[in-house]
Every structure is written in C-alpha cells, then in structure tokens.
Amino acid sequence: MGKKYNWGILAPGKMSAKFTNALKILSNAELYAVGSRAVERARKFAEEHGFRKYYGSYEELIADPEVEIIYIASPHSFHHEHTLMCLRNGKHVICEKAFALNSHQVDEMISEARKRNLFLMEALWPPFQPFYKKAQEILLSGILGDIIHLHGWFSFQPPYNPDDRKFNPALGAGSLLDIGIYPVIDALTFIGVPDEIKAFALFAPTGSEESLTAIFRYNKGKMADIYSSFRTNEGIGCKLLCENGNMIVSRGRDMNQRVVLELHGKAPEEYIFRPEALGYHWEAEEVMRCLDNGLTESPVVPHSFSIDLIRTLDRIRKEAGVVFPGEQLTNS
C-alpha cells in the first residue's frame, strides 16, 4: 500500500456523502476536512462522517496546507471555478461530472493541471464498475459481432423546483449534463465519437432543458440514440443491438449492476454485480494509485476521454439549442 492521503470534500451533499462512505473503506484515505459555504452544514457533515476539520468557506478548505486531494461536488456551473481554485493552491482534484459546462472550461482546467503538474480526473463512475468491464469483455470476445445500434437512456421525475440545480439555468441545469451524460458515456465507450449529431430538446418553464433526444451517426455504419428526461421515469440503461444478438447494460435504483447477453438462438445469460460502497471507492483508489505512481492523469479516465465527452455534449447542446446564461457555444 502507498502513503495515506488527506482528503478534502468541497460542497457536502448527497453525492459527497456517497463518495465519503466509499472513502471510509480505503485504508490509505484519511477523512481530513470538509468545506461548505455554510459553516453549520460543514460541521454537521464532518461530525456525521468523522472528518477531523470543517470550514465555512471553500477558500479556507483549499488554503489548508494539510489537504492533499479535493473531491468537488458543487453544481456544474461552479466546477470550472472551483477546480481552478484548487489547482492554483496546489491540490490534486477529482471533480464530479459533468466536468464543466463546456469544452472551453475543461480545456482550461486540464491546461492548469498540466502546468502545475497536479492530478486531475473527472469522477466518472461507469468505467470502474464490474458490469461495465463485463460488457467490454463480452464485446472484445467477438461473440456478438459488430455493434449496429446503441439505445441509451436515463430518466426520472424529480419534483419541479425552479431554484433547484436541475431546473435553474444559472446552475447549469438540464437533464443532459445531469443524467444524459451517462448514455453519452456509453456511446463513446462502446462505439466512439460520432461523425454526425442531431438533437432535440424540450424546455421547462425556467428555460432549462428537461428532456432531450440525440441521434448519433457513425461513418462506420453504426448509429446510437440517446434519451434523457426529468419528465419520465424509465431509469437508466443501455441496449446494444449487434449482428449476433443483443446486450443490455444497466443498473437499478439500488445500484445493483446487471448485464444480460442475448445471443440469437440461445437462452439469455444474466450477470449481476453488487459492489461494496456502490462502487465509488474504485474512483478514489484510482486517484491515490496514480499519485503513488507519479501520474497526473488516470489511464482509466484520461483527459482525452473527458475532452471527447465534453465536446460531444457541446455538439448536442448546440444542435438542441441548449445554452447557459452568458455562454457562447462554438463548434468543438
């Protein structure tokens, strides 16, 4: 085992609680400090989870010289700002998806990390999970033949609140960056960057995008359709339609992971995975493994994948007319 690292949590909330519960099972992760804009919120989170320190501002957390790695879980619209703050104060960073609002911001974040020789990774959950690895193993075996079409979806019905980060455009609201990012990750992982994109969106009263459909076309004869919404309750999944059969890759609300292989003429095969700590500990493990080995980016979630992802999201939003306040989207 490598050295023990002092972790800081920037913006305690539901995601930070899940990530912290995962940190607790790692012997080389020290629950060191929490930073929130409200000191009482930071204190409560620190006491509930066993952190040694808490701060009533992000600036105080970032300025603590003992903090080595910071996990960022603020709203999307602040990821760029908070990541740069951390990097400029010498902290290694793992930042929740979506990495930032657009590719211009992500490019600046990566450039800053490289300039300062600091570790930076987008906190993408799927690539570390056993169901995702099983799906890739099946595809690499060749038994399904070529992928012809990918159908990916994620939808649920949160209560409508115009001030909530899901519906407030000033917070980077919208189903695409919040949940639609997952089927986009599926398409990029299993097929690659599309050659052409068409996309359409429906909007909430606040002006935020609340449902979106995108069609990906590939010059190599493949297609994908992506659906995300806060208006329906379909859950999350991905179905790959292939030459020799189909494969469903999904997870339930309980985070149980599932792969179903449907080869033509054969009975379906099902694989179920139930990882400890909902599987979030593998992301934290990767950060510390990379630092132990002197790496500033992860080979599992390299900067190049985050760049492809955010540029694809930009292209979708441009096609669908989804623009955040004060933003000018250009072709990536």
Secondary structure, DSSP 8 states (H G I E B T S, - for coil): ----EEEEEES-SHHHHHHHHHHTT-TTEEEEEEE-SSHHHHHHHHHHHT-SEEESSHHHHHH-TT--EEEE-S-HHHHHHHHHHHHHTT-EEEEESS-SSSHHHHHHHHHHHHHHT--EEEE-SGGGSHHHHHHHHHHHHTTT-SEEEEEEEEE------TTSTTT-GGGT-SHIIIIIHHHHHHHHHHT-S-SEEEEEEEE-TTS-EEEEEEEEEETTTEEEEEEEESS---EEEEEEEETTEEEEEEE-TT--EEEEEEETTS--EEEEE--GGGGTHHHHHHHHHHHHTT-SS-SSS-HHHHHHHHHHHHHHHHHHT---TT------
